[in-house]
Structure formats: C-alpha cells, structure tokens
Amino acid sequence: MLLVGGRELFRQAVHASLENVSDIIVIGEAGDAGEAEREAFRFEPDVVLVDATGRDNGASLATASLKERFRPCAVVVVGEEDAETLIDVVEAGASGYVTQESPLTDLIQATRSVYEGKTLIPQSMIGSLVSGLVTRRREDHAAFERLARLTQREREVLELLAGGANNQEIARVLSISPETARTHV
C-alpha cells in the first residue's frame, strides 16, 4: 500500500496502525499527487490510500492521476462524511471511501475489498453518492444541450474566450467589429 496525503502525522499514524496487519504492507508514502506518481512508478502498489481531509487536499487530482497512469492500482480515499468529496473522488476513479470517523477495521476492510476488485462506500453515503452523480449527469447534459444550440460563430467566439482572448482579439481573429464581438460574448 502507498499512503498519500499532505499531513505527515496522518501518514505516520496509518503506517503505524497497519504494522501488525499481516496482509497489508505499506511500501511508501507521498505528500502530494506528484510525489505519489513517482512513488507509484517506483513501487507499483496494488492499493493507494489517499487522505482527503482538510482544505485543498488534492485527493481528486491524486486519484485521477494515479488511475490514469497506473490503472491496475486501486484507490481508497479517507475523508470527511461529505457528499461532494465522495462524488469527486469516485468520478476520479476511487474504488473505496472511508470516513475519517471510521474505526481502523473499516479502513482495513476497504483496503482488502478494493484489492479484490470490489468497491466499498459507506452505507450511509450511498444515497448521497447516487443522487449527486445523477445531478451532475443532468447538469452535464444540460450544458451540452446549451452548447449544441450555439451557432458556429458563437462556438468560435467561445473557443477564443476559452483561450484567453479579449473582445479586441476576438474581433481581429474573426474579422468582425469589436461591438459585434462584445455582442457575441
């Protein structure tokens, strides 16, 4: 198991807690997503435990990055009982989620489950997960429909805006007046 999280105390506590668990071996630790990638490349872990507690924890980024580059590894996330965090990390590819209030036995069970290819989400959070995923899909679909209704010129303007262009630059690139560019924006 590779432990990932910005809080060294968390990593050390989990590492120490798992010392006597014979079928789980901690092979490395990483403080952020970049270090996690390097350590995953070096050790090729079967399971990665990511700490998602605290602000700007980078759990979704770390999870997505690890799943993209190291598909065989399973990711378990430890976080607060927060639906948004759960949804974010599940969409990023996490196979397991354990709340920080859970006992160590839950973490051990989650690790074993994801190692076996199963998914483990706390029973109390499944409803929030499903509801949140459905809502996000509806929002994605609605956004896609709005984009589909744009004219070709509006799409060109949107693409230039996304690239950081201002009204003057849009007008120049599309050979239109700045007033027309402003209207499109």
C-alpha positions as semicolon CSV with decimal commas, in nm:
position;residue;x (nm);y (nm);z (nm)
1;M;0,000;0,000;0,000
2;L;0,114;0,352;-0,081
3;L;-0,001;0,626;0,159
4;V;-0,072;0,969;0,006
5;G;-0,158;1,286;0,193
6;G;-0,023;1,626;0,281
7;R;-0,033;1,559;0,654
8;E;0,270;1,364;0,769
9;L;0,108;1,282;1,102
10;F;-0,180;1,110;0,917
11;R;0,059;0,903;0,707
12;Q;0,268;0,804;1,008
13;A;-0,039;0,714;1,216
14;V;-0,187;0,495;0,942
15;H;0,151;0,336;0,876
16;A;0,198;0,255;1,245
17;S;-0,160;0,127;1,275
18;L;-0,110;-0,118;0,988
19;E;0,225;-0,256;1,108
20;N;0,059;-0,560;1,266
21;V;-0,181;-0,634;0,981
22;S;-0,010;-0,923;0,806
23;D;-0,176;-0,895;0,465
24;I;-0,129;-0,517;0,422
25;I;0,223;-0,386;0,372
26;V;0,292;-0,013;0,348
27;I;0,559;0,023;0,081
28;G;0,584;0,401;0,062
29;E;0,448;0,743;0,144
30;A;0,389;1,058;-0,059
31;G;0,292;1,410;0,042
32;D;0,120;1,516;-0,283
33;A;0,000;1,398;-0,625
34;G;0,336;1,448;-0,796
35;E;0,525;1,256;-0,533
36;A;0,251;0,990;-0,538
37;E;0,309;0,936;-0,910
38;R;0,684;0,897;-0,859
39;E;0,635;0,656;-0,570
40;A;0,369;0,457;-0,758
41;F;0,605;0,425;-1,055
42;R;0,881;0,315;-0,820
43;F;0,683;0,067;-0,607
44;E;0,385;-0,032;-0,829
45;P;0,139;-0,060;-0,538
46;D;-0,178;-0,266;-0,560
47;V;-0,362;-0,020;-0,334
48;V;-0,314;0,351;-0,271
49;L;-0,464;0,522;0,032
50;V;-0,533;0,894;-0,023
51;D;-0,607;1,141;0,256
52;A;-0,890;1,376;0,154
53;T;-0,929;1,560;0,481
54;G;-0,867;1,932;0,506
55;R;-0,889;2,212;0,252
56;D;-0,736;2,179;-0,092
57;N;-0,636;1,822;-0,014
58;G;-0,574;1,730;-0,380
59;A;-0,744;1,392;-0,336
60;S;-0,934;1,408;-0,665
61;L;-0,623;1,515;-0,855
62;A;-0,411;1,244;-0,694
63;T;-0,676;0,979;-0,757
64;A;-0,730;1,076;-1,121
65;S;-0,357;1,096;-1,185
66;L;-0,287;0,757;-1,029
67;K;-0,578;0,586;-1,207
68;E;-0,476;0,737;-1,541
69;R;-0,112;0,630;-1,517
70;F;-0,136;0,317;-1,302
71;R;-0,469;0,157;-1,393
72;P;-0,413;-0,167;-1,202
73;C;-0,386;0,012;-0,867
74;A;-0,699;0,057;-0,658
75;V;-0,752;0,380;-0,465
76;V;-0,912;0,412;-0,121
77;V;-0,985;0,764;0,000
78;V;-1,016;0,868;0,363
79;G;-1,227;1,181;0,400
80;E;-1,499;1,360;0,582
81;E;-1,859;1,249;0,557
82;D;-1,909;1,493;0,270
83;A;-2,105;1,401;-0,042
84;E;-1,918;1,642;-0,273
85;T;-1,578;1,497;-0,179
86;L;-1,711;1,144;-0,221
87;I;-1,857;1,223;-0,564
88;D;-1,537;1,397;-0,677
89;V;-1,309;1,108;-0,583
90;V;-1,544;0,839;-0,718
91;E;-1,562;1,026;-1,050
92;A;-1,181;1,045;-1,041
93;G;-1,163;0,666;-1,007
94;A;-1,155;0,580;-0,636
95;S;-1,278;0,229;-0,554
96;G;-1,321;0,282;-0,184
97;Y;-1,408;0,555;0,062
98;V;-1,375;0,555;0,439
99;T;-1,480;0,843;0,661
100;Q;-1,222;0,982;0,899
101;E;-1,457;0,895;1,186
102;S;-1,446;0,526;1,093
103;P;-1,257;0,272;1,301
104;L;-0,934;0,122;1,172
105;T;-1,118;-0,203;1,096
106;D;-1,320;-0,019;0,826
107;L;-1,000;0,102;0,661
108;I;-0,855;-0,248;0,669
109;Q;-1,176;-0,392;0,520
110;A;-1,184;-0,124;0,248
111;T;-0,822;-0,198;0,159
112;R;-0,890;-0,570;0,131
113;S;-1,209;-0,513;-0,068
114;V;-1,056;-0,284;-0,332
115;Y;-0,756;-0,517;-0,359
116;E;-1,006;-0,790;-0,454
117;G;-1,158;-0,562;-0,719
118;K;-1,464;-0,461;-0,519
119;T;-1,598;-0,115;-0,446
120;L;-1,660;-0,007;-0,089
121;I;-1,858;0,305;0,001
122;P;-2,004;0,369;0,348
123;Q;-2,367;0,258;0,355
124;S;-2,473;0,594;0,500
125;M;-2,329;0,778;0,196
126;I;-2,458;0,567;-0,092
127;G;-2,780;0,767;-0,130
128;S;-2,586;1,094;-0,144
129;L;-2,345;0,945;-0,396
130;V;-2,617;0,824;-0,632
131;S;-2,815;1,146;-0,601
132;G;-2,506;1,360;-0,658
133;L;-2,394;1,159;-0,961
134;V;-2,740;1,180;-1,118
135;T;-2,750;1,557;-1,057
136;R;-2,406;1,603;-1,213
137;R;-2,506;1,399;-1,518
138;R;-2,818;1,612;-1,562
139;E;-2,610;1,930;-1,533
140;D;-2,357;1,794;-1,783
141;H;-2,637;1,703;-2,022
142;A;-2,800;2,047;-1,987
143;A;-2,465;2,218;-2,052
144;F;-2,411;2,000;-2,359
145;E;-2,757;2,091;-2,489
146;R;-2,682;2,462;-2,442
147;L;-2,357;2,421;-2,632
148;A;-2,533;2,232;-2,909
149;R;-2,768;2,529;-2,961
150;L;-2,483;2,772;-3,022
151;T;-2,426;2,896;-3,374
152;Q;-2,096;2,823;-3,545
153;R;-1,986;3,185;-3,486
154;E;-2,079;3,162;-3,116
155;R;-1,871;2,845;-3,089
156;E;-1,576;3,022;-3,249
157;V;-1,611;3,310;-3,002
158;L;-1,639;3,067;-2,710
159;E;-1,327;2,884;-2,822
160;L;-1,133;3,211;-2,840
161;L;-1,264;3,314;-2,497
162;A;-1,156;2,983;-2,352
163;G;-0,812;3,050;-2,496
164;G;-0,797;3,382;-2,311
165;A;-0,881;3,622;-2,594
166;N;-1,046;3,956;-2,517
167;N;-1,307;4,135;-2,733
168;Q;-1,043;4,317;-2,941
169;E;-0,857;3,994;-3,016
170;I;-1,181;3,811;-3,099
171;A;-1,279;4,091;-3,338
172;R;-0,940;4,079;-3,510
173;V;-0,927;3,699;-3,545
174;L;-1,285;3,668;-3,672
175;S;-1,272;3,984;-3,886
176;I;-1,569;4,141;-3,710
177;S;-1,614;4,470;-3,530
178;P;-1,536;4,491;-3,157
179;E;-1,905;4,574;-3,097
180;T;-2,012;4,253;-3,272
181;A;-1,757;4,057;-3,070
182;R;-1,897;4,210;-2,749
183;T;-2,250;4,112;-2,856
184;H;-2,138;3,751;-2,907
185;V;-1,969;3,749;-2,569
